[in-house]
Amino acid sequence: MNKSKKLQRFMDISNGNDIKYHPVFSYRHLRIFAWGFLIIASLGRLLNAGSGLINAGQGLTTLFGVMESASSLMSPLFLLAAFAILLNAKDGYRRLFVSYGGLTLLVYIAFLFVYLHYIIGLFNVALGYEAAIATVSEFLSTVSPNGYIAFNIFIDLLLFTSVTFFLNYTPKTKFQGKKLYIFRLFALIPILYEVGSIVVKSLAGSGVFKIPPLAYPLLTTKPPVAFFIFVFLALFIKNRERFFIKRGKTHQDFKRFEDTNLNKLHFNLLLTILIVIAAVVDFLLLFIVPLFSIIGLDVTEMEIEMLYFNMLGKLLDMGIGKTIPMLFIIPIIMFFDYKKTHKNPMIDMLIPVIGVGLLIFTTIEGSYLIFRGKLAEWIKESLENIANEG
């Protein structure tokens, strides 16, 4: 079969002549997995804290440590679930912009209230307003890992939504014809925001300048490489659609092709390849950057070791290396259907409620058991000491 016939056969794939590959996990399952990993990590943390009460050996201690590290798998799964929702938004972008934009603003306002009213207000009584701001800013930049605290996850989701919107949405009235490319170029705005945030955080981590606390809620939180993985995936989908249109197919033809198992397999394979590449790049950065930071320094061996691990810690705090744990979710990804949706949205609302409930229950119950065990141990030792003294 020549190349043109293979290409035509590829473009004519439909449900009738599709491959026998049936991914079963939707964004909803990914969210359930993510909450499960978070709860497992919480249990591991509690078991580690109480390991002394049960005289846990090396094997159990290692198991508890592995359980605790499951939290690193939570973030990429939540991220991938959010990305799938964005890809299936179609004309529902307004709701996503309102949700993520509103939550971004809400987090910022909440931070301003706590920071200005409680923290600055407390120090203002003793030091005065200007001295209070200077003191609190200095304290926060000192105690935070790299001179800043990034915590507003809704900034990332808003940026993801913006990139996907400008790449996939087609305006009904404005930006028609060749002007559509201008609309597509607006996708550079959230991408440049992400790049700018990475640069600012890197400079702050290097001690070039200090980020004012009022800017903390505006910083991105996700690993830098992970953001560009999803930008690449969005571009892949858009370029595939353009490929179909140029060869005489319609948008509806492409939408039907998107629902085929072949397309879902291609998406999962590409995502897997990107994760492997990102993990390798992250690993090399973690090895090479600290190494170059100590080359040529005329210091003692102990100081070199300290500088090396200090730089390594800064890279980890900036998000470098955080795509490496994504390697462990590849088996889940290979069964992921990014086009799968559900009719009942109530279940999507119940999942975080149940997840938070289970997390609170395990934390409170585990803390209670640890406290009870410590208290029993203390009472037993006290009674033995009283008996010995008597």
Stockholm file with secondary structure:
# STOCKHOLM 1.0

chainA/1-390         MNKSKKLQRFMDISNGNDIKYHPVFSYRHLRIFAWGFLIIASLGRLLNAGSGLINAGQGLTTLFGVMESASSLMSPLFLLAAFAILLNAKDGYRRLFVSYGGLTLLVYIAFLFVYLHYIIGLFNVALGYEAAIATVSEFLSTVSPNGYIAFNIFIDLLLFTSVTFFLNYTPKTKFQGKKLYIFRLFALIPILYEVGSIVVKSLAGSGVFKIPPLAYPLLTTKPPVAFFIFVFLALFIKNRERFFIKRGKTHQDFKRFEDTNLNKLHFNLLLTILIVIAAVVDFLLLFIVPLFSIIGLDVTEMEIEMLYFNMLGKLLDMGIGKTIPMLFIIPIIMFFDYKKTHKNPMIDMLIPVIGVGLLIFTTIEGSYLIFRGKLAEWIKESLENIANEG
#=GR chainA/1-390 SS CCHHHHHHHHHTCCTTSCCSCCCCBCHHHHHHHHHHHHHHHHHHHHHHHTTTTTTCCHHHHHHHHHHHTTHHHHHHHHHHHHHHHHHTCTTCHHHHHHHHHHHHHHHHHHHHIIIIIIIIHHHHHHHCHHHHHHHHHHHHHHHSTTSCCCCCHHHHHHHHHHHHHHHHCCCSSSSCGGGHHHHHHTTHHHHHHHHHHHHHHHHHHTTSCCCCGGGGGGSCCSCHHHHHHHHHHHHHHHHHHHHHHHTTCCHHHHHHHHTSHHHHHHHHHHHHHHHHHHHHHHHHHHHHHHHHHHTTCCCCHHHHHHHHHHHHHHHHHTTTTTTGGGGGGHHHHTTBCTTCCCSCHHHHHHHHHHHHHHHHHHHHHHHHHHHHHHHHHHHHHHHHHHHHHC
#=GC SS_cons         CCHHHHHHHHHTCCTTSCCSCCCCBCHHHHHHHHHHHHHHHHHHHHHHHTTTTTTCCHHHHHHHHHHHTTHHHHHHHHHHHHHHHHHTCTTCHHHHHHHHHHHHHHHHHHHHIIIIIIIIHHHHHHHCHHHHHHHHHHHHHHHSTTSCCCCCHHHHHHHHHHHHHHHHCCCSSSSCGGGHHHHHHTTHHHHHHHHHHHHHHHHHHTTSCCCCGGGGGGSCCSCHHHHHHHHHHHHHHHHHHHHHHHTTCCHHHHHHHHTSHHHHHHHHHHHHHHHHHHHHHHHHHHHHHHHHHHTTCCCCHHHHHHHHHHHHHHHHHTTTTTTGGGGGGHHHHTTBCTTCCCSCHHHHHHHHHHHHHHHHHHHHHHHHHHHHHHHHHHHHHHHHHHHHHC
//
